[in-house]
Amino acid sequence: MKKYGVKERLACRVLGQHRSTQRKAPRGRANDAALTADIIELATRYGRYGYRRIAALLRDAGWLVNVKRVERIWRQEGLKVPAKQPKKGRLWLNDGSCVRLRPERPNHVWSYDFVEARTHDGRKFRMSGDKRCAFAPT
């Protein structure tokens, strides 16, 4: 600000910052590097755990850490929980066999056909085709 000859109030108003951000220098914590390393290590060991569960594991390990702090470091490091793999259609029965249900008589096995589309403003809607597959061996 002194370099360009602009007053503090005007410069902060133009940048959209509060004036106290210019007076108080941010100070990091001394153990941030060790905490970051532990978060990354736990995230690689437990791949399906999110930042809340990692924060609980860190507290169990003796860290005095807040969930918000773990979330901030989680986002800075670009960590993400991988998407859960979708389960396939149920192929098994209670006896452990892996056979799809075959139609034995008319109206025994049905399937529904859903068509999904989006409107011009991006909202999703579904329509049902209601196809009844009731084929039985003759």
SULMO-V861383 format. One record per pair of residues at least 4 apart in sequence whose C-alpha atoms are under 8 Angstrom apart, sorted by the first residue. I is the first residue (numbers start at 0). GAP is how many residues later the second one is. Records with the same first field share a line. If there is no record, write none. Layout:
I: GAP  GAP
This chain:
0: 4  5  6  7  10
1: 4  5
5: 4  5
6: 4
7: 4  11
8: 4  10
9: 4
10: 4
11: 4  5  6  7
12: 4  5
16: 4
17: 4
18: 4
19: 4
20: 4
27: 4
30: 4
31: 4
32: 4
33: 4
34: 4
35: 4  37
36: 4
37: 4  20
38: 4  15  19  31  35
39: 4
40: 4
41: 4  12
42: 4  5  6  7  11  36
46: 34  35
47: 33  34
48: 4  5  32
49: 4  30  31
50: 4  16  19  20  23
51: 4  15  18  19
52: 4
53: 4  16
54: 4  10  11  12  15
55: 4
56: 4
57: 4  5  6  7
58: 4  5  6
64: 4  5
65: 4
66: 4
67: 4
68: 4
69: 4
70: 4
71: 4
72: 4
73: 4  5  6
74: 4
89: 10
90: 7  8  9
91: 4  5  6  7  8
92: 4  5  6
100: 8
101: 7
102: 5  6  31  32  33  34
103: 4  31  32  33
104: 29  30  31  32
105: 28  29  30
106: 25  26  27  28
107: 26
108: 24  25  26
109: 21  22  23  24
110: 19  20  21  22
111: 16  17  18  19  20
112: 15  16  17  18
113: 12  13  14  15  16
114: 11  12  13  14
115: 8  9  10  11
116: 7  8  9
117: 4  5  6  7
118: 4  5  6
